[in-house]
Amino acid sequence: MRMVRISKGASVYLALLAALCIWAGPYFAANISWLLSQEALTGLITYRFDFVVLYVALFSAFALFLLVPMGSGRWQKSNVVYIAFIIALFTEMFGFPLTVFLLSSLAPLPHAASPPSWFLTVSLPGISFRVLTTSAIAGAVSAVSALFIILGWRQIFGSRRSGKLVESGIYRFMRHPQYTGILLLTAAWLFAWPTLPTILMWPVLAAAYYRLARREEKAMLARFGKRYGSYMGRVPMFLPFWNA
C-alpha cells in the first residue's frame, strides 16, 4: 500500500482548519439554523437595494486591483465571475432573499433550533440591524484578503517599468497573492452567508482563477525560463508554506 506523505506546511493548515471548525462551527450552525427558519422571514433586511449597490461597489473595487494583466481577456472573464458572486451575495443579504423564499415555497421552514449569535447592533438613520458573528468573522478575513490583493497589485504595478520578475515582498510567500485574496474573501462570505447561487458559483470562481494562474505561469516560464521555474519550485502557489 502506498503511503501518502503530508508536508509540514500542509499539516499546519489542516490543524488550523480543524481548530477553526471547532471554534466557528457552533456559530455557523446557529446562523444557518436561523437563516433557514421562519424567524429569518421577518428578521432579514429586505428590499434595501441602496445597501446592495453600496456593498457591491465596495467589494467590486477589489477587482480594480487585478487590472495589470498579462492576458487582459482572461482577467476580465475571471473578474466577471467574481463580481457576479458579489452581486448574488449582497442581493440576497440586503435585497431579495431568494434562497429563503425558494425553500419556504418548497416546504414550510422550521423554527430556529437556537438563536443566532449577534456580534453587535448597528444603528443608522432610518434603520437598525444586528451583525451576525459569522459576518464579523468574514469581515475580519476580508481585511486580510484586501491586504493580500493590494500588496500584490502594488508590486506587480511597480514592476511594469523594470520588466523584472517579482520575487520579494508578499511574493516571497505565495506566487498569486491577489488570487489568494479573492478566493479567501469569497470563501469567508460563503461561510457567513451561504445561499444557493453562491454555493453553486464559488467552485466556478475557484476554477477560473486557478486556470488563470496556470496560464500566467506558462507565460512567465516562456519569458523568464529557468529563473521562474526555480521560483515556482520554492514558493507555493496560493498558500504560504504549503509545499505539498
C-alpha contacts under 8 A as a table, 3 or more apart, distances in Angstrom:
res1	aa1	res2	aa2	distance
6	I	10	A	6.23
6	I	11	S	6.44
6	I	244	A	6.88
7	S	10	A	5.17
7	S	11	S	6.18
7	S	242	W	7.59
7	S	243	N	6.68
7	S	244	A	5.57
8	K	11	S	5.06
8	K	12	V	6.35
8	K	242	W	7.98
9	G	12	V	5.18
9	G	13	Y	6.46
9	G	241	F	5.06
9	G	242	W	4.72
9	G	243	N	6.36
9	G	244	A	7.50
10	A	13	Y	5.15
10	A	14	L	6.16
10	A	241	F	7.75
10	A	242	W	5.38
10	A	243	N	7.21
10	A	244	A	6.42
11	S	14	L	5.08
11	S	15	A	6.14
12	V	15	A	5.12
12	V	16	L	6.18
13	Y	16	L	4.99
13	Y	17	L	6.04
13	Y	242	W	7.92
14	L	17	L	5.01
14	L	18	A	6.18
15	A	18	A	5.11
15	A	19	A	6.20
16	L	19	A	5.06
16	L	20	L	6.04
17	L	20	L	5.01
17	L	21	C	6.15
18	A	21	C	5.15
18	A	22	I	6.30
19	A	22	I	5.15
19	A	23	W	6.17
20	L	23	W	5.11
20	L	24	A	5.67
20	L	25	G	7.50
21	C	24	A	5.34
21	C	25	G	4.92
22	I	25	G	5.49
22	I	26	P	7.60
23	W	26	P	7.05
24	A	27	Y	5.33
24	A	28	F	6.17
24	A	134	T	7.89
25	G	28	F	5.07
25	G	29	A	6.08
26	P	29	A	5.10
26	P	30	A	6.11
27	Y	30	A	5.29
27	Y	31	N	6.11
27	Y	116	P	7.29
27	Y	117	S	6.37
27	Y	133	T	6.95
27	Y	134	T	6.54
28	F	31	N	5.22
28	F	32	I	6.03
28	F	134	T	6.57
28	F	191	F	7.43
28	F	192	A	7.28
29	A	32	I	5.20
29	A	33	S	6.07
30	A	33	S	5.08
30	A	34	W	6.29
30	A	112	A	7.91
30	A	113	A	7.40
30	A	114	S	5.86
30	A	115	P	6.41
30	A	116	P	5.11
30	A	117	S	7.11
31	N	34	W	4.98
31	N	35	L	5.96
31	N	115	P	7.66
31	N	116	P	4.91
31	N	117	S	7.01
31	N	132	L	7.58
31	N	134	T	7.61
32	I	35	L	4.99
32	I	36	L	6.09
33	S	36	L	5.53
33	S	37	S	6.20
33	S	112	A	5.16
33	S	113	A	6.16
33	S	114	S	7.10
33	S	116	P	7.85
34	W	37	S	5.10
34	W	38	Q	7.87
34	W	39	E	6.59
34	W	40	A	6.02
34	W	111	H	7.69
34	W	112	A	4.94
34	W	113	A	7.59
34	W	114	S	7.42
34	W	115	P	6.71
34	W	116	P	6.13
35	L	39	E	7.83
35	L	40	A	5.31
35	L	100	V	7.35
36	L	40	A	6.64
36	L	100	V	6.04
36	L	109	L	6.66
36	L	110	P	7.60
36	L	112	A	7.66
37	S	40	A	5.49
37	S	41	L	7.23
37	S	109	L	5.16
37	S	110	P	5.16
37	S	111	H	5.01
37	S	112	A	5.27
38	Q	41	L	5.49
38	Q	42	T	7.49
38	Q	109	L	5.48
38	Q	110	P	6.00
38	Q	111	H	5.31
38	Q	112	A	7.20
39	E	42	T	5.75
39	E	43	G	5.98
39	E	111	H	6.59
39	E	112	A	6.88
40	A	43	G	4.73
40	A	44	L	5.43
40	A	100	V	7.91
41	L	44	L	6.24
41	L	100	V	7.38
41	L	101	F	8.00
44	L	93	M	7.75
44	L	94	F	7.69
45	I	48	R	6.96
45	I	93	M	7.11
45	I	94	F	5.26
45	I	95	G	7.23
45	I	129	F	7.88
46	T	93	M	7.59
46	T	94	F	5.11
46	T	95	G	4.72
46	T	96	F	5.74
46	T	97	P	7.09
47	Y	94	F	6.38
47	Y	95	G	4.21
47	Y	96	F	6.00
48	R	51	F	5.50
48	R	52	V	6.68
48	R	94	F	5.49
48	R	95	G	5.26
49	F	52	V	4.63
49	F	53	V	6.12
49	F	91	T	7.46
49	F	94	F	6.69
49	F	95	G	5.37
50	D	53	V	5.23
50	D	54	L	6.20
51	F	54	L	5.03
51	F	55	Y	6.12
51	F	94	F	6.35
51	F	95	G	7.92
52	V	55	Y	5.43
52	V	56	V	5.95
52	V	87	I	7.70
52	V	90	F	5.46
52	V	91	T	5.68
52	V	93	M	7.93
52	V	94	F	5.91
52	V	95	G	6.42
53	V	56	V	5.19
53	V	57	A	5.96
54	L	57	A	5.29
54	L	58	L	6.19
55	Y	58	L	4.95
55	Y	59	F	6.08
55	Y	90	F	6.84
56	V	59	F	5.38
56	V	60	S	5.70
56	V	83	I	7.87
56	V	86	I	6.11
56	V	87	I	5.91
56	V	90	F	6.75
57	A	60	S	5.16
57	A	61	A	6.21
58	L	61	A	5.45
58	L	62	F	7.77
59	F	62	F	5.82
59	F	63	A	7.96
59	F	86	I	7.09
60	S	63	A	5.52
60	S	64	L	7.49
60	S	83	I	5.91
60	S	86	I	7.20
61	A	64	L	5.33
61	A	65	F	7.50
62	F	65	F	5.56
62	F	66	L	7.46
62	F	146	A	7.27
62	F	149	I	7.28
63	A	66	L	5.32
63	A	67	L	7.36
63	A	79	N	6.21
63	A	82	Y	7.94
63	A	83	I	7.81
64	L	67	L	5.66
65	F	68	V	7.52
65	F	149	I	6.81
65	F	150	I	6.59
65	F	153	W	5.71
66	L	69	P	6.98
66	L	75	W	7.33
66	L	153	W	6.85
66	L	178	Q	7.39
67	L	72	S	7.64
67	L	75	W	7.57
68	V	72	S	7.90
68	V	153	W	7.66
68	V	156	I	7.37
68	V	157	F	6.57
69	P	72	S	4.94
69	P	75	W	6.42
70	M	216	E	7.07
71	G	74	R	5.68
71	G	75	W	6.49
71	G	216	E	7.90
72	S	75	W	5.05
72	S	76	Q	6.07
73	G	76	Q	5.18
73	G	77	K	6.40
74	R	77	K	5.25
74	R	78	S	6.39
74	R	212	L	6.77
75	W	78	S	5.26
75	W	79	N	6.11
75	W	212	L	7.36
76	Q	79	N	5.04
76	Q	80	V	6.13
77	K	80	V	5.15
77	K	81	V	6.63
78	S	81	V	5.29
78	S	82	Y	6.48
78	S	205	L	7.17
78	S	208	A	5.72
78	S	209	Y	6.29
78	S	212	L	7.73
79	N	82	Y	4.94
79	N	83	I	6.12
80	V	83	I	5.18
80	V	84	A	6.04
81	V	84	A	5.08
81	V	85	F	6.25
81	V	201	M	7.95
81	V	204	V	7.80
81	V	205	L	5.95
82	Y	85	F	5.10
82	Y	86	I	6.39
82	Y	182	I	7.97
82	Y	205	L	6.39
83	I	86	I	4.99
83	I	87	I	6.15
84	A	87	I	5.12
84	A	88	A	6.16
85	F	88	A	5.20
85	F	89	L	6.10
85	F	186	T	7.94
85	F	197	P	8.00
85	F	198	T	6.11
85	F	201	M	6.52
85	F	202	W	7.41
86	I	89	L	5.06
86	I	90	F	6.23
86	I	186	T	8.00
87	I	90	F	5.54
87	I	91	T	5.84
88	A	91	T	5.30
88	A	92	E	6.34
88	A	197	P	6.62
88	A	198	T	6.64
89	L	92	E	5.54
89	L	93	M	6.23
89	L	189	W	7.99
89	L	193	W	7.57
89	L	195	T	7.50
89	L	197	P	7.97
89	L	198	T	6.48
90	F	93	M	4.65
90	F	94	F	5.87
90	F	95	G	7.15
91	T	94	F	5.60
91	T	95	G	4.60
91	T	96	F	5.91
91	T	97	P	7.30
92	E	95	G	5.48
92	E	96	F	5.06
92	E	97	P	4.25
92	E	98	L	6.19
92	E	99	T	7.64
92	E	195	T	7.74
93	M	96	F	7.38
93	M	97	P	6.51
93	M	193	W	7.57
94	F	97	P	7.59
97	P	100	V	5.64
97	P	101	F	6.35
98	L	101	F	5.24
98	L	102	L	5.82
99	T	102	L	5.12
99	T	103	L	6.06
99	T	195	T	5.85
99	T	196	L	5.98
100	V	103	L	5.31
100	V	104	S	6.01
101	F	104	S	5.04
101	F	105	S	6.14
102	L	105	S	5.22
102	L	106	L	6.58
103	L	106	L	5.16
103	L	107	A	6.30
103	L	108	P	7.88
103	L	109	L	7.36
104	S	107	A	5.25
104	S	108	P	5.29
104	S	109	L	5.44
105	S	108	P	7.15
112	A	115	P	6.55
116	P	132	L	7.17
117	S	132	L	5.97
117	S	133	T	5.68
118	W	121	T	7.72
118	W	130	R	6.41
118	W	131	V	5.73
118	W	132	L	4.52
118	W	133	T	5.33
119	F	130	R	7.36
119	F	131	V	5.53
119	F	132	L	5.44
119	F	133	T	4.65
119	F	136	A	6.75
120	L	130	R	5.73
120	L	131	V	5.40
120	L	132	L	7.47
121	T	128	S	7.26
121	T	129	F	5.76
121	T	130	R	4.13
121	T	131	V	6.09
122	V	128	S	5.67
122	V	129	F	5.34
122	V	130	R	5.84
122	V	131	V	7.28
123	S	127	I	6.23
123	S	128	S	4.26
123	S	129	F	6.48
124	L	127	I	5.27
124	L	128	S	5.84
125	P	128	S	7.91
131	V	135	S	6.46
131	V	136	A	6.89
132	L	135	S	5.12
132	L	136	A	6.43
133	T	136	A	4.99
133	T	137	I	6.27
134	T	137	I	5.03
134	T	138	A	6.20
134	T	191	F	7.35
134	T	192	A	4.75
134	T	193	W	7.94
135	S	138	A	4.94
135	S	139	G	6.08
135	S	189	W	7.25
135	S	192	A	5.14
135	S	193	W	7.46
136	A	139	G	4.95
136	A	140	A	6.36
137	I	140	A	5.20
137	I	141	V	6.32
137	I	188	A	7.69
137	I	192	A	7.67
138	A	141	V	5.06
138	A	142	S	5.99
138	A	185	L	7.49
138	A	188	A	4.83
138	A	189	W	5.54
138	A	191	F	7.58
138	A	192	A	6.16
139	G	142	S	4.90
139	G	143	A	6.44
140	A	143	A	5.24
140	A	144	V	6.76
141	V	144	V	5.17
141	V	145	S	6.14
141	V	184	L	7.40
141	V	185	L	6.48
141	V	188	A	6.52
142	S	145	S	4.87
142	S	146	A	6.01
142	S	184	L	7.64
142	S	185	L	5.08
142	S	188	A	7.37
143	A	146	A	5.11
143	A	147	L	6.39
144	V	147	L	5.11
144	V	148	F	6.49
144	V	181	G	7.60
145	S	148	F	5.14
145	S	149	I	6.29
145	S	180	T	7.50
145	S	181	G	4.10
145	S	182	I	6.68
145	S	184	L	6.24
145	S	185	L	5.66
146	A	149	I	5.08
146	A	150	I	6.02
146	A	181	G	6.37
147	L	150	I	5.28
147	L	151	L	5.92
147	L	181	G	7.73
148	F	151	L	5.42
148	F	152	G	6.00
148	F	170	I	7.66
148	F	177	P	5.41
148	F	178	Q	5.80
148	F	180	T	7.34
148	F	181	G	5.35
149	I	152	G	5.28
149	I	153	W	6.10
149	I	177	P	6.23
149	I	178	Q	4.13
149	I	179	Y	7.38
149	I	180	T	7.89
149	I	181	G	5.46
149	I	182	I	7.34
150	I	153	W	5.09
150	I	154	R	6.02
150	I	178	Q	7.44
151	L	154	R	5.10
151	L	155	Q	6.42
151	L	170	I	6.91
152	G	155	Q	5.47
152	G	156	I	6.28
152	G	170	I	6.67
152	G	171	Y	7.34
152	G	176	H	7.76
152	G	177	P	5.70
152	G	178	Q	5.62
153	W	156	I	5.19
153	W	157	F	5.84
153	W	178	Q	7.03
154	R	157	F	5.26
154	R	158	G	6.09
155	Q	158	G	5.06
155	Q	159	S	6.23
155	Q	166	V	7.21
155	Q	169	G	7.86
156	I	159	S	5.15
156	I	160	R	6.62
156	I	166	V	7.06
157	F	160	R	5.57
158	G	161	R	6.84
158	G	162	S	7.95
159	S	162	S	5.34
159	S	163	G	5.71
159	S	164	K	6.11
159	S	165	L	7.56
159	S	166	V	6.98
160	R	163	G	5.28
160	R	164	K	7.74
165	L	224	F	7.59
165	L	228	Y	7.81
166	V	171	Y	6.78
167	E	171	Y	5.21
167	E	172	R	5.57
167	E	231	Y	7.57
168	S	171	Y	5.35
168	S	172	R	5.14
169	G	172	R	5.75
169	G	173	F	7.98
170	I	173	F	5.71
170	I	174	M	6.78
170	I	177	P	7.11
171	Y	174	M	5.19
171	Y	175	R	5.59
171	Y	176	H	7.42
171	Y	177	P	7.07
172	R	175	R	7.61
172	R	235	V	6.60
173	F	235	V	6.02
173	F	236	P	6.83
173	F	239	L	7.64
173	F	240	P	4.90
173	F	241	F	7.00
174	M	177	P	5.89
174	M	235	V	5.71
174	M	236	P	5.11
174	M	237	M	5.40
174	M	238	F	5.37
174	M	239	L	6.06
174	M	240	P	5.46
175	R	232	M	7.53
175	R	235	V	6.42
175	R	236	P	6.25
175	R	237	M	4.85
175	R	238	F	6.32
176	H	179	Y	5.53
176	H	180	T	6.24
176	H	213	A	7.20
176	H	237	M	6.10
176	H	238	F	5.68
177	P	180	T	4.89
177	P	181	G	6.09
177	P	238	F	6.53
178	Q	181	G	5.07
178	Q	182	I	6.37
179	Y	182	I	5.02
179	Y	183	L	6.12
179	Y	209	Y	6.52
179	Y	238	F	7.50
180	T	183	L	5.29
180	T	184	L	5.92
180	T	238	F	5.46
180	T	239	L	7.31
181	G	184	L	5.12
181	G	185	L	5.95
182	I	185	L	5.21
182	I	186	T	6.24
183	L	186	T	5.30
183	L	187	A	5.97
183	L	205	L	7.87
183	L	206	A	6.54
184	L	187	A	5.13
184	L	188	A	6.10
185	L	188	A	5.22
185	L	189	W	6.55
186	T	189	W	5.24
186	T	190	L	6.08
186	T	202	W	7.50
187	A	190	L	4.93
187	A	191	F	6.21
187	A	202	W	7.59
188	A	191	F	5.11
188	A	192	A	6.29
189	W	192	A	4.75
189	W	193	W	5.76
189	W	194	P	7.38
190	L	193	W	5.35
190	L	194	P	4.74
190	L	195	T	7.62
190	L	198	T	6.77
190	L	199	I	7.09
191	F	194	P	5.94
194	P	198	T	6.56
194	P	199	I	6.43
195	T	198	T	5.42
195	T	199	I	5.98
196	L	199	I	5.24
196	L	200	L	6.31
197	P	200	L	5.28
197	P	201	M	6.07
198	T	201	M	4.84
198	T	202	W	5.87
199	I	202	W	5.73
199	I	203	P	7.67
200	L	203	P	6.68
200	L	204	V	7.48
201	M	204	V	5.26
201	M	205	L	6.21
202	W	205	L	4.91
202	W	206	A	6.12
203	P	206	A	5.05
203	P	207	A	6.05
204	V	207	A	5.14
204	V	208	A	6.08
205	L	208	A	5.12
205	L	209	Y	6.43
206	A	209	Y	5.44
206	A	210	Y	6.10
207	A	210	Y	5.05
207	A	211	R	6.05
208	A	211	R	5.31
208	A	212	L	6.14
209	Y	212	L	4.87
209	Y	213	A	6.01
210	Y	213	A	5.10
210	Y	214	R	6.31
211	R	214	R	5.13
211	R	215	R	6.23
212	L	215	R	5.13
212	L	216	E	6.18
213	A	216	E	5.14
213	A	217	E	6.20
214	R	217	E	5.08
214	R	218	K	6.41
215	R	218	K	5.22
215	R	219	A	6.52
216	E	219	A	5.08
216	E	220	M	6.19
217	E	220	M	4.87
217	E	221	L	6.06
218	K	221	L	5.12
218	K	222	A	6.28
219	A	222	A	5.10
219	A	223	R	6.22
220	M	223	R	4.93
220	M	224	F	5.81
220	M	225	G	7.35
220	M	228	Y	6.66
221	L	224	F	5.36
221	L	225	G	4.66
221	L	226	K	7.21
221	L	228	Y	5.73
221	L	229	G	6.48
222	A	225	G	5.60
224	F	227	R	5.82
224	F	228	Y	5.57
225	G	228	Y	5.72
225	G	229	G	6.42
226	K	229	G	4.75
226	K	230	S	6.02
227	R	230	S	5.20
227	R	231	Y	6.31
228	Y	231	Y	4.82
228	Y	232	M	6.11
229	G	232	M	5.07
229	G	233	G	6.28
230	S	233	G	5.02
230	S	234	R	6.59
231	Y	234	R	5.50
231	Y	235	V	5.96
232	M	235	V	5.45
232	M	236	P	6.99
232	M	237	M	7.61
233	G	236	P	7.73
234	R	243	N	7.89
235	V	240	P	7.72
235	V	241	F	7.72
235	V	243	N	7.58
236	P	239	L	6.11
236	P	240	P	6.06
236	P	241	F	6.47
236	P	242	W	5.79
236	P	243	N	5.67
237	M	240	P	7.98
239	L	242	W	5.49
